[in-house]
């Protein structure tokens, strides 16, 4: 019997959609927080970064409480006869939550490294905040943003604990590669486990090489521009 490749496609599709969501949210939130100097900045930053520190099973528990049948979000969705638990959507939610802090922290650091004089000059020239964000902040922070995207994708693809808690291990539906590895080892099928481990290592190494290549290109471009 050949190897069932559904965990590969589930992992890639989950990581891809989760990365799209975290990229959009991470960039917007990171820019807002980097320009916010209120007294609650530390608290907000801590809450946004919390999934990076908490054990994945704890994150999965919170998601289970929120999206469960008796949870606030699950109860609301139940009105429309929609259930999230133990579906592919649950794998995307879990991957999004655990990967968001990486995108947020990396992008926020990139935004905070922008020279404030450039932003001040743009405001003096009459540019709106939206134009400053799109035409100045994003281009100047692009290397950091790309780094955040790569890290988020890798984290989303490797998510295990939260996914198991909220999505379960349903072959062909919610079984990702990390779950396939765990249950292959648990079932004594070391050959299958080795194959999935090899696939994940190859994908992860490829992403690291692409990130390094991108960084080298950016450094060369910045050198040519005299930055």
Residue, then its C-alpha position, 0 to 999 in steps of 0.5 A: x500500500x502506498x503512502x497516503x499523501x493527504x497529511x502533506x496536502x492538509x499541512x501545506x493548505x493549512x499553513x498557506x491559509x494560516x500564513x495569509x491570515x497572520x500576514x495580514x493581521x500581523x502587519x496591521x497590528x504590528x504597525x498599530x502597536x509600534x506607533x502606540x505609546x499608551x499605558x496599555x502597550x505592554x499589556x497588549x503586546x504581552x497578550x499578542x505574544x502569549x501564544x508564543x510562550x504558552x504550551x500548545x495544549x493550553x492554546x488548544x484548550x482555550x480554543x476548545x473552550x471558545x469554539x466548543x458547542x458550549x463556548x461563546x463562539x461555538x454557541x454563536x455559530x451553532x445558531x447558523x448550524x456551523x461547527x468548527x471543532x474537528x474540521x479542517x477549519x479548526x486546523x487553520x485556526x490553531x495554526x493561525x493562533x500559534x504562528x501569529x506571534x512570530x509574524x507580529x514580533x518580527x514585523x513589529x521589530x522591522x517597523x520600529x527600526x524605521x527612522x522616525x525622521x522619514x515618517x515625520x517628513x512624510x507627514x510634513x509633506x501632507x501624506x496620509x497615514x494610509x499612504x505612509x503605511x503603504x508607500x513608506x513603512x511597508x517597503x522599508x520593512x519588507x525584509x523583516x516582513x518576508x522573514x516573518x512570513x517564512x517563520x509563520x509558515x514554518x510554525x503553522x506547518x509544524x503545529x501539533x498540540x493545539x491542532x490535536x486538541x481542537x481538530x483531532x486526528x482524522x485521516x484525510x480531513x484534519x491529520x497533518x504531518x506532525x500528527x501523522x508522525x506521532x500516530x505512526x510512531x505510536x502505532x509502531x510504523x517507524x518507516x512511515x514516521x521516517x518518511x514524514x520526518x524527511x519530508x518536513x525536514x526537506x520543506x523546512x530546509x528549503x524555506x530556510x535557504x529561500x529566506x537566506x537567499x532573499x536576505x542576501x538579495x536585499x543586502x546587495x540591493x541596499x548596498x547598491x542604493x547606498x543604504 
